Amino acid sequence: MESRNPIFRANRLKLGVMAFNCSHGSTVTTAPEAWPMTWSDNVALAQMADRAGFEALLPVGRWKGYGGPSNFNNRTFESFTWAAGIGALTKQIAVLSTIHAPLVHPVMAAKQAATIDHITQGRFVLNLVCGWFRNEFEMFGVEWREHDVRYEYAAEWLDVCRRLWFEKTPFEFQGIYFQGKELWSEPKPIQGADLPVMNAGSSDIGQRFSAQNCDMNFVMLRQRDEANDQEQIAKLKRLSNAAGRESRCWIHGYAVVRSTQEEAEAALNRYVIEYGDEEAVSNMLSIFGMESGTLAPDVMDAFKFHFKAGHGGYPLVGTPKKVVDDMVRLSEMGVDGILLSWLDYLGECKQWVEEVLPLMEAAGLRSPASSHHS
Ligand SMILES: Cc1cc2nc3c(=O)[nH]c(=O)nc-3n(C[C@H](O)[C@H](O)[C@H](O)COP(=O)(O)O)c2cc1C
């Protein structure tokens, strides 16, 4: 498996693109260039990242917007059907789907995942999330479990799913949340029961679940200081190693790259401060604050800027050289991969490929795309 799925590639710092199946992507702003989200733009961006040798494409699992003038993430493509389409139109990149465990039965999800794994010939990764946006669950009328119980539920959900990918004969399942007779699924994924799973839980229990059960573990760096960030990563890796797994630690980063530092900061401040959607971000953070223990209230306020700039991601802001220096430091701290988002995905991804990627290669973070096309 290690040699097949692109997320396991040897590049020291792997790259992906996230959230482009949603209107406004990751930027909570009314700036006119924000992502309108059409299928043709989704395909163009996915193929650009694929050709450039990026490792991953992540659609977000989102069901409704956050209000405010931007109504951030109001229009979203469903992530399994999105991945089936994007998977058929790309060649080497890993394609993910984000699934809310409480909203889809694992028998259904196991088969959807296996189907996309065949479409992509072993390039699929499942992003399993437990949900934190209560308003979207209210549309489904499903039970909204207490925070930590959501992760117990997800562990059992994943157990059912992985057994369906593995078992060669029908089996009974008698769990706390799932009971079923003669469970069965064929065909198995191309990657078998080792089909990689991602999780981005950031509370204590979320991190533990991710480290103990998943192959791609996200961390939301608090950005107080480098030692603190490094310890967050080290803790995640310790938890994985204790569970006998190898952690691959990824982060989400928002990028604003310009020819001078001043221009980059001015462009960032324009869409975050001048055009930032205070109402949508306040709605988002009041729910996130209540539903996740990730950020303490004082940190949350400081994080508002990062949420408007890129959904709480890590800032990569400045000249191509400065941004690559930042990524070298992140890599040295233990970050294995970054999922990127931009205000103007198509224009700024193209610029990244032309101006930043060559410097990443020169810095030893990545090898040229042509060397890992299969
Ligand atoms: C890169 C990334 C992608 C995520 N994708 C989704 C998503 O698509 N849908 C969702 O409901 N939550 C998503 N989340 C939220 C996490 O799954 C998680 O619920 C959140 O970080 C709060 O942590 P906790 O669940 O441990 O409290 C994402 C988080 C990150 C960092």
The ligand as a MOL file (V3000), in Angstrom:
LIG
                    3D

  0  0  0     0  0            999 V3000
M  V30 BEGIN CTAB
M  V30 COUNTS 31 33 0 0 0
M  V30 BEGIN ATOM
M  V30 1 C -8.2730 20.0970 7.6900 0
M  V30 2 C -9.5800 19.9630 8.4250 0
M  V30 3 C -10.7060 19.4710 7.7560 0
M  V30 4 C -11.9220 19.3120 8.4160 0
M  V30 5 N -13.0100 18.9260 7.7330 0
M  V30 6 C -14.2200 18.9080 8.3390 0
M  V30 7 C -15.3880 18.6650 7.5930 0
M  V30 8 O -15.3220 18.5050 6.3910 0
M  V30 9 N -16.5770 18.6280 8.2310 0
M  V30 10 C -16.6890 18.8260 9.5800 0
M  V30 11 O -17.8020 18.7900 10.1030 0
M  V30 12 N -15.5780 19.0710 10.3190 0
M  V30 13 C -14.3660 19.1370 9.7200 0
M  V30 14 N -13.2490 19.4370 10.4490 0
M  V30 15 C -13.3760 19.5910 11.9080 0
M  V30 16 C -12.7730 18.4270 12.6850 0
M  V30 17 O -13.2220 17.1820 12.2120 0
M  V30 18 C -13.0880 18.5460 14.1820 0
M  V30 19 O -14.4450 18.3050 14.4500 0
M  V30 20 C -12.7250 19.9040 14.7190 0
M  V30 21 O -11.3550 20.1600 14.4910 0
M  V30 22 C -13.0180 20.0190 16.2090 0
M  V30 23 O -12.3150 19.0320 16.9360 0
M  V30 24 P -13.0570 18.0230 17.9020 0
M  V30 25 O -14.0930 17.3000 17.0700 0
M  V30 26 O -11.9780 17.1260 18.3970 0
M  V30 27 O -13.7050 18.8430 18.9690 0
M  V30 28 C -12.0180 19.6220 9.7960 0
M  V30 29 C -10.8970 20.1280 10.4660 0
M  V30 30 C -9.6840 20.3070 9.7920 0
M  V30 31 C -8.5070 20.8520 10.5510 0
M  V30 END ATOM
M  V30 BEGIN BOND
M  V30 1 1 1 2
M  V30 2 1 2 3
M  V30 3 2 2 30
M  V30 4 2 3 4
M  V30 5 1 4 5
M  V30 6 1 4 28
M  V30 7 2 5 6
M  V30 8 1 6 7
M  V30 9 1 6 13
M  V30 10 2 7 8
M  V30 11 1 7 9
M  V30 12 1 9 10
M  V30 13 2 10 11
M  V30 14 1 10 12
M  V30 15 2 12 13
M  V30 16 1 13 14
M  V30 17 1 14 15
M  V30 18 1 14 28
M  V30 19 1 15 16
M  V30 20 1 16 17
M  V30 21 1 16 18
M  V30 22 1 18 19
M  V30 23 1 18 20
M  V30 24 1 20 21
M  V30 25 1 20 22
M  V30 26 1 22 23
M  V30 27 1 23 24
M  V30 28 2 24 25
M  V30 29 1 24 26
M  V30 30 1 24 27
M  V30 31 2 28 29
M  V30 32 1 29 30
M  V30 33 1 30 31
M  V30 END BOND
M  V30 END CTAB
M  END
